[in-house]
Each structure stands twice: as structure tokens, then as C-alpha cells.
């Protein structure tokens, strides 16, 4: 922070302009330098919004038809329920997974050139020696662009949440449901902008360190992939302590996110996950308890099944936790980047 | 071609092609190293998860008697691996696009953007031979690397489309559907097609980052078109009225006939099912989306006695390799065409 103060004072006193240029003058410069990137982001999000809208409407229609049908057990209704399941698990799933790359692409391609392009082409010698001090130049861009990106991606996240509604809507038995912590968790209106801004910040820092645009984009994509993988497989389940139950029917059965299962006998831990084969063949050979759940046939022999899970009602706390740490990370990375800009020998 | 002749007149003999090898290596070693690191990391991931899949499948296949609770547990374990592997398979679809765009976009665009083409293209080697050598050499290296990964993908996902899965009662998926574009023939073919698109976009746009973005967008459009519209028409689908297709068959369409005439397509209308079908319990429903392990059409049993015949058009799993070569063939032809157009542009561009 002392460095920032030093260079700010130098910018104010030591240069030709007697007064500091106002911040708003940077708006036009930022717009002219990055309008192509912003237009690209708008086109991409617009195309994806059309895609989500076009595929979301039949999904909503299939869902509305399935939950309006009475009685739910009639073959006609079962067919409607099956229709919804087919459209939800087919194209919908593929689409939800492929959309995960969008925050990374937007952040990397928008963030890497901000500093790396000036450094690679040498134009930083001109840009950073204007009356507007170089750290203010970097700060103005690295705040204005993420704010715009966050607004655009948050709007898109609202559309994703609309698209997702039928998966978590309740309804008759057998209707396909999905945990809100599944494929689309990181694409909602809080997490989508948070991941995009994080990718943008990583890209800006990578551009400052590597000083070349394309390698900075590649480095950002690699770091983002690692971070997203770590968040999805290791961090997310620990945001809040999971609930533990011995009930076989979880509240909101298929919308709960099951973290782990284990069995106890006589109050002591027996085994985790699926039962060992010898116990299964001893107690479950009668054909009961087929499929993944063996609790019904083991219960008479003193085994209790425990499940730890995150209920679907925790969606919004989880959204704000993930959005919070990502925004904190982004702010820290952008601060480091601006510090590097202020310290770098021009 | 005239320019080439002129170049030969200026320097008495054309420089040998092999002299370009060192230049290409020095200019593109960073890109090739990055591709190798990415493919190496993916290979480690595929190897580790492929071993788990193969172990789970072997355990489920070796279990006797097949109906026992223990065997069902092993089958459920194998089926459970599909959850993660299907996500991995979908995410892997972006890899050919990324490799092709980031390797192909800069080849000409970087020279044009930074102005170094004025130096590079005025050497004795001749500018179109310079472009040809660079594009062909990089394309061949990329094809070899991605074909190796494609073979690993085929091995890793092999158990899901093994022929005996239906008899074992475990999950089966068509080899022509999910990882079809990532196998030993199609993976390099897609990578080369995107590489050629990136090179041409770089020649036209003359800026690296926009060329990469254009290549990614073109790949997205082309891949969606191939998956959604083209692939199912590579060979005429087979037609069967047998409701018990293997789970590895790729079902294209379903319709019903009565007295030799088309009655309706897809699922039966409500009126018909409430008249004839009276399920005591909920029927199994259509096997959802990715083609579950067979079981046939739930409506065939109740509509069959009333003269309705269920027809299914499908692509059998045995057509995997013909389909691979068809898709690989048209993609390679497209790549060659685009590279030829790029060379023509490089040759004719006023330097």
C-alpha cells in the first residue's frame, strides 16, 4: 500500500498536469479499448440465452404437463413423467455440463489482454505515462470490466435458474428431480458472476506476470480448471456441516445432496459405503433390497444406515458462501496485480 | 505457383524442406509443449479412472450367480462409475476445439500481427512453402498425439459399450453416442479440422486472439451440427420390430404401424394407452435419454395384442468403425480444403 501512495503522489505532483484527471475520463478509454471484447461476451451470452430459452421452454412445458396430470399413477401420466425425465437427463444434462466452460472462457479472453496486450505490444510505454497514473489506469480497468461482466453474467444466471426450476419443483412420485448442488450450481446468478470475475482476475494477474496474451489465456484456463475441480470435488460439501440422518427417506428425496453413507451396529461403526460382499450374501440373498439400497434387509440384523447430506434448502447459503470466497479471492488477486503494476519498472 | 518459380530463379536452388524443421520447432515448441502437457495430464486421468472402470466391470462380469445381492452390488458399483465418467466424457468434448484453436490460430496470425511475416516470408524458402511446411508439420504432430489419446479414450470407455452388458444386467451405452468424437480416428480428425479453421481465420483476421475465438465458435457450431443432424445419417439405419434391442444400439426413431399403415410416431397417444394399457404399477417408463440397459418398449406388451406393431430404427454398435472412418474422412477432407485455401491466400496476399 505504501508503494501505491508513493506512485500516486508522484503522479499528482511530479507530472505536467497540475490537477489529477478525474476517474470518469477513463470510462471512454476503457470502452474504446475493450468494446470488441465486451461485444464478444454479449454475443456469446446472447446466443447461449437463446439456446437456454429454446430448450428450456419444452422442458417447462413437459414439466407443467407432468405435474398437472391426474391421477398421477395412470399410464398417460406416467408417460408424461417419463417424457420429462427423458428430456431432463438427455440434452439438458449435456448442456448443463458444457456450460461450465463459459465462465472460464469469458474471464480468460476478457481478462488476459487487459495488461498483457499493452505489455506485449509495448503500448504500455504510452498508456502508463499519461497524466492518469499507471496504477489508477490499471485500477480503473480492472474494476470497470469485472463490474460489467458481473452484471451480464448475473443476468444470464437468472435465466439458468429459470431453466433449472423444473428439476427441483417437487411433484408426483417418479418425476425426475436433481439436487440443486449438481451440474448447474456454479452457473446461478451468484456463482456465475463470481466464477467469471475470478477467472478475469486470474487472467489479469497471469497477463501481468507472463506479459503475453495467448500464454496468459492458456494459463488462466489451466488454473481455472484446477480451481473448479477442487471446488466441486473437495470444498463445496464442507461449506456447512452436513446433516446426518438414519431415515431411509431423505427429506426431498432426490433433491438432497448425499455426501456419504455408512452403517453402524450396536452403536459402533460397522462399514462405510456399500456393505461388504459376505454380509450381503448372508443377509440380503432373498432378493429384497435390490439396487443401491441394502438398508431394508440389513436393518433386522442390527445394522443402521446413516446418511450425511446437504438438503436442497441450503442452496442460497451455499451460493453466497461460494460467491463470497470467489469474490474475496478475485479482490485479492486484482490488488496484487495493481501492486505489481505500480512496482514494475516501466 | 508463379511466385514459387520466381523464387527459384532468384536463389539458384530451392532450400531443402528439412531445413524448415528446425525453424518450425523453434517457433512452435511452446505450443507443442503445452499440448503435450495437456494431453499428458488427460492421459493420467483417463488411465487412473479407466483402471477403476475396468476393475469394476471385471468384478461385475466375474460374479456368480448373477442375480445374487452381492452381484447386484457389484453391478451397482460399476453403474455408479458412469456418473463421473459421463461428466468427464462431456467435458472432454472441448479438448479438440481448444487444442486446434490455440495451436492453429497463431500460426499465421502471429506473423501477420507482429509484422514478422515481412522477414519470414521473404526468405529464400518462399512464403507458400513456409506456410505449407509449418501447417503440415504441426498438423501431423497434433494428429499423432491426439490419436494416441483417442485410443486411450476408447479403452477407458470400452466397458460401458461391451457386448455382454445386457446379459450382466449392467449399464450399456452406444459407442456411437457419447465419446464417439473422441476416439482414435475422430479425435485427431476434429483436432485437425479446428487447427485448419484456426489457421484460415488467422490468415483472414490477422490477429491471434480473434482468430482463436473464431475457431472456437466455428468448432462449436460444427460439432453441434455433426452430433445433432449429420451423424445419424452416415449409414441408413437398420429397422427392427423386435422390442429387445441391445443396450449398445443407438436408437434413432420409433413409430407404430397397424395393418401395415403408419399409426403414430414416438409414444402412443393418451387415448390409446388408457384404453389398452392398464398397468397395475407404474411402468418402467421410457429408458431415459442415454439409452439404459435395454428392457424394450413398455407399451409393446399391451398394444401388441391389438394389432399395433412397434418399429425402431437404430444404428447397431457394430457400425462404430465405419462411422469413425466416415466422420474422420469428411473432417480430414475439410481440413485439407481449408489448409489449401489458407496456402492460396498466403501465396496471393500482397506482402
Interface residues (C-beta under 8 A of the other chain):
Chain A: X36 X40 X73 X74 X75 X76 X78 X79 X81 X82 X83 X85 X86 X87 X88 X89 X90 X91 X93 X94 X97 X98 X100 X101 X105 X109 X113 X173 X174 X176 X183 X213 X214 X215 X217 X218 X221 X222 X274 X275 X277 X280 X281 X284 X285 X287 X289 X290 X291 X292 X294 X297
Chain B: X30 X34 X38 X67 X68 X69 X70 X72 X73 X74 X76 X77 X80 X86 X87 X90 X91 X93 X94 X98 X102 X105 X106 X208 X209 X210 X212 X213 X216 X267 X268 X270 X273 X274 X277 X278 X279 X282 X283 X285 X286 X288 X289 X290
